Amino acid sequence: MLEALPTVRCVRRAPGAVSARGDEPWWTDVPPQPLWQTVTGERPAQATTVRLAWDDAELRVFFDVEDSHIAATLTERDAPLYQEEVAEVFLDPAGDLESYFEIELNPLNAVLDLVLRRNRSGYVKDFAWDCDGLRTAVCRTARGWCGELAIPFSRLLARTS
Protein backbone atom coordinates (compact mmCIF):
# COMPACT_ATOMS: atom_id res chain seq x y z
CA MET A 1 0.00 0.00 0.00
CA LEU A 2 1.31 3.46 -0.86
CA GLU A 3 1.99 5.88 1.93
CA ALA A 4 0.17 9.20 1.83
CA LEU A 5 2.14 11.96 0.19
CA PRO A 6 3.40 14.58 2.61
CA THR A 7 1.57 17.86 2.90
CA VAL A 8 3.63 21.02 2.89
CA ARG A 9 2.12 24.02 4.63
CA CYS A 10 2.58 27.22 2.62
CA VAL A 11 2.31 30.12 5.06
CA ARG A 12 1.00 33.55 4.06
CA ARG A 13 3.37 36.38 4.93
CA ALA A 14 3.79 40.10 4.45
CA PRO A 15 6.43 40.90 1.81
CA GLY A 16 9.96 40.60 3.11
CA ALA A 17 13.63 40.57 2.25
CA VAL A 18 15.30 37.52 0.71
CA SER A 19 18.24 36.49 2.87
CA ALA A 20 18.51 32.66 2.90
CA ARG A 21 18.56 32.86 6.71
CA GLY A 22 16.15 30.39 8.25
CA ASP A 23 16.61 31.86 11.73
CA GLU A 24 15.09 35.20 10.72
CA PRO A 25 11.61 35.93 12.12
CA TRP A 26 10.14 35.81 8.59
CA TRP A 27 10.88 32.04 8.44
CA THR A 28 11.06 30.81 12.06
CA ASP A 29 7.46 29.64 12.42
CA VAL A 30 7.21 28.16 8.91
CA PRO A 31 7.48 24.38 9.39
CA PRO A 32 10.27 22.64 7.46
CA GLN A 33 9.36 19.61 5.34
CA PRO A 34 12.04 16.95 4.87
CA LEU A 35 12.68 15.79 1.31
CA TRP A 36 13.22 12.16 0.25
CA GLN A 37 14.97 10.35 -2.57
CA THR A 38 12.72 10.54 -5.63
CA VAL A 39 13.18 6.97 -6.83
CA THR A 40 13.52 5.01 -3.57
CA GLY A 41 11.48 7.17 -1.20
CA GLU A 42 14.28 6.85 1.35
CA ARG A 43 15.77 9.68 3.35
CA PRO A 44 19.07 10.85 1.88
CA ALA A 45 22.34 10.49 3.78
CA GLN A 46 22.52 14.30 3.91
CA ALA A 47 19.10 15.78 4.52
CA THR A 48 17.41 18.71 2.81
CA THR A 49 14.34 20.47 4.11
CA VAL A 50 12.09 22.93 2.34
CA ARG A 51 9.84 25.68 3.69
CA LEU A 52 7.16 27.45 1.65
CA ALA A 53 5.50 30.83 2.07
CA TRP A 54 3.69 33.35 -0.09
CA ASP A 55 2.49 36.92 -0.24
CA ASP A 56 0.31 38.70 -2.78
CA ALA A 57 3.14 38.93 -5.31
CA GLU A 58 5.34 35.86 -4.98
CA LEU A 59 5.94 32.31 -3.87
CA ARG A 60 8.86 31.91 -1.46
CA VAL A 61 10.89 28.70 -1.27
CA PHE A 62 13.57 28.12 1.37
CA PHE A 63 15.99 25.17 1.21
CA ASP A 64 18.23 24.04 4.10
CA VAL A 65 20.77 21.65 2.61
CA GLU A 66 23.11 19.44 4.64
CA ASP A 67 26.29 19.19 2.62
CA SER A 68 29.63 18.05 4.00
CA HIS A 69 31.49 18.95 0.79
CA ILE A 70 29.98 21.90 -1.09
CA ALA A 71 31.18 21.72 -4.69
CA ALA A 72 29.89 24.29 -7.16
CA THR A 73 31.82 26.19 -9.82
CA LEU A 74 29.17 27.54 -12.21
CA THR A 75 28.16 31.17 -11.80
CA GLU A 76 26.46 32.11 -15.09
CA ARG A 77 22.68 32.28 -15.41
CA ASP A 78 21.28 29.26 -17.26
CA ALA A 79 24.55 27.33 -17.05
CA PRO A 80 24.03 23.54 -16.70
CA LEU A 81 23.76 23.76 -12.91
CA TYR A 82 22.24 20.25 -12.73
CA GLN A 83 25.75 18.88 -13.38
CA GLU A 84 26.77 20.10 -9.92
CA GLU A 85 25.00 20.66 -6.61
CA VAL A 86 21.65 22.43 -6.73
CA ALA A 87 18.33 22.81 -5.00
CA GLU A 88 15.47 22.59 -7.50
CA VAL A 89 11.81 23.49 -7.60
CA PHE A 90 9.35 22.23 -10.23
CA LEU A 91 6.08 24.14 -10.60
CA ASP A 92 3.03 23.25 -12.68
CA PRO A 93 0.53 26.03 -11.88
CA ALA A 94 -1.94 24.74 -14.49
CA GLY A 95 -1.73 21.24 -13.02
CA ASP A 96 -2.04 19.65 -16.45
CA LEU A 97 1.42 18.03 -16.78
CA GLU A 98 1.68 19.58 -20.25
CA SER A 99 4.32 22.08 -19.19
CA TYR A 100 6.08 23.07 -16.01
CA PHE A 101 8.64 25.54 -14.72
CA GLU A 102 11.99 24.41 -13.35
CA ILE A 103 14.14 26.72 -11.26
CA GLU A 104 17.52 25.60 -9.91
CA LEU A 105 19.75 27.41 -7.42
CA ASN A 106 23.32 26.44 -6.59
CA PRO A 107 25.49 27.26 -3.54
CA LEU A 108 27.08 30.17 -5.47
CA ASN A 109 23.66 31.80 -6.05
CA ALA A 110 23.62 30.95 -9.76
CA VAL A 111 20.19 30.31 -11.31
CA LEU A 112 18.94 28.05 -14.08
CA ASP A 113 15.33 28.76 -15.03
CA LEU A 114 13.43 27.14 -17.85
CA VAL A 115 10.08 25.82 -19.03
CA LEU A 116 9.57 22.22 -20.07
CA ARG A 117 6.82 21.54 -22.60
CA ARG A 118 5.39 18.16 -23.51
CA ASN A 119 5.56 17.05 -27.12
CA ARG A 120 5.14 13.65 -28.82
CA SER A 121 8.50 12.33 -27.61
CA GLY A 122 8.51 13.71 -24.05
CA TYR A 123 9.43 17.14 -22.78
CA VAL A 124 11.37 19.85 -24.60
CA LYS A 125 13.45 22.31 -22.57
CA ASP A 126 12.92 26.01 -23.29
CA PHE A 127 15.92 27.89 -21.92
CA ALA A 128 14.69 31.19 -23.41
CA TRP A 129 12.18 31.65 -20.58
CA ASP A 130 13.51 33.76 -17.71
CA CYS A 131 11.77 34.19 -14.41
CA ASP A 132 12.00 37.98 -14.56
CA GLY A 133 11.88 39.52 -11.09
CA LEU A 134 13.18 36.35 -9.42
CA ARG A 135 15.04 37.17 -6.21
CA THR A 136 17.52 34.71 -4.72
CA ALA A 137 19.99 34.43 -1.88
CA VAL A 138 22.28 31.74 -0.50
CA CYS A 139 24.36 31.45 2.66
CA ARG A 140 26.76 28.91 4.09
CA THR A 141 25.91 27.21 7.35
CA ALA A 142 27.82 24.98 9.77
CA ARG A 143 26.12 21.95 8.17
CA GLY A 144 26.00 23.04 4.52
CA TRP A 145 24.11 25.84 2.82
CA CYS A 146 20.71 27.49 2.58
CA GLY A 147 19.02 28.94 -0.49
CA GLU A 148 15.96 31.10 -0.91
CA LEU A 149 13.86 31.85 -3.99
CA ALA A 150 11.21 34.56 -4.31
CA ILE A 151 9.29 33.62 -7.47
CA PRO A 152 6.88 36.23 -8.88
CA PHE A 153 3.42 34.80 -9.44
CA SER A 154 3.15 36.95 -12.56
CA ARG A 155 5.84 34.82 -14.23
CA LEU A 156 4.09 31.59 -13.25
CA LEU A 157 0.82 32.80 -14.70
CA ALA A 158 2.40 33.50 -18.08
CA ARG A 159 1.38 31.01 -20.72
CA THR A 160 3.88 28.20 -21.01
CA SER A 161 2.62 26.72 -24.25
N, C-alpha and C positions, 0 to 999 in steps of 0.2 A: 504494500500500500504506500502511496506517495505521501510524504509529509507535506503539511500545509506550507505554502510559500510565506516567507517572513513579510510582515507589514512594516513599512518605514513611515514614521510620523514626520510630516512636513509641516513645520511650525511657521505660523504667520509672524512677521516681524516688521518693525518700522525700518525704512532704509538705513543702511549703515556702511561703514568702511569695510574694505576687503583687506584682511591682514594675514590670513592663514594661521591665526592664533586661536586655538580651541579653548584657551583659558580666559578669553575676553568675555565680558558679560553678554554680548550679542549671541554667543554660542553655548554658554555654560549649561543652560537648562534644555538644550536640544539633545534628545537621546541619541547616542551613537548606535548604529546598526552594524554588526560584524558582517563581513563578506566571506563567501566560501568559494572553493574551487568550482569553476563552471561545470567541468565534465564529471568530476567525482562527487561533488557535494561535500567534500571534506574541508575542514578548516586548514588553511595554509600554515606552513611552518612559521612564517612571519605574518602576523595578522594585519589586516587593514579594516578600518571602520569608516563609515560614511555618515554624515549628518546632512539633513535637508531642511531648508527654510525658504520662505518666499515673502515678497512684498508686492505691491501693486505693479511694479515694473519688471521684476526679475526673479528667476529661480536661483537659489544659492546652494552650492554643493561644497561640502567640506570633507576632505579625506585626511585621515591620520594613518600613516603608513609606517609599519615597523620595517626597518631595513638596516641590516648590520653592515652592508657594503654598498653605499649609494654610488651608482655608476651611470652618469649621464654626461654626454659630450655635446649633444645637438642643441643649438640655441636659435636657429632660424625658424620663423613661422612656417608651418606646413612641411617641415622636414619629416622624414620617416621616423617619428618618435617611437613608434611601436617596436622598433628594433632594439630599443633600450628600455629603461625603466619608466613607466608612466602610470598615472591614474586615469581611468577612462570613464566617461559617462555616455550612454546611448539613450537617445530620447526619440520617441515616436508619438508626438502630440496628437496625430490623427488616429492612432491606434489601429491602423489598417495593415501594418507590416509591408506596405508597398514602398515606403521610404522612411528613413530615419536619420537623425543627426548623430554624429559622433564627435566628441570633443575630448582630446587628450591633453594632459598637462604633465610635464616632467619636472624633476627636482631642480632644474635650472630656470623654471618659469617659462619654458618654451611651450607653444600651443600648436596643435594640429587640429583643425576643424574642417569637417567635410559633411557632405550629404551622401547617403547611399540610396540608390534607387533600384527597385526590382525591374529586371527585364527577363526575357525568355530563358537566359542561361544562369540567372542568379542575381547578384547585386552589382551595380556599376558604381564606382567611387567618383564623386564630383568634388575635386579639390578646389574648384573655382569659388565655391560658397565660402564666405567668411562670416563669422558670427560678430558682425560689427557691434561695437559697444561692449563686447565681452571684457570683464575685468577679472584679473587673476592675481594671485599672490602665492608664494611658497615660503616656507621657513624650515630650517633644520631643527631637529629636536634631539634629545639624548638617545632616543630609540630609533630615529629615522628622519622622516620629514612629513610635513603637512602641506596640503595644497587646497586652495579655495578658488572656486569659480562663481562668478556672478553673471548669469546668462540672461540677456534681455528676452522677455517673452515676445517682443515684437519680431525678433529674428526667428523664433520657433513657430510663429504664426504665418510666416511667409510660406508661400506655396513651395513644396519640394518636388513637384513633378513637372 
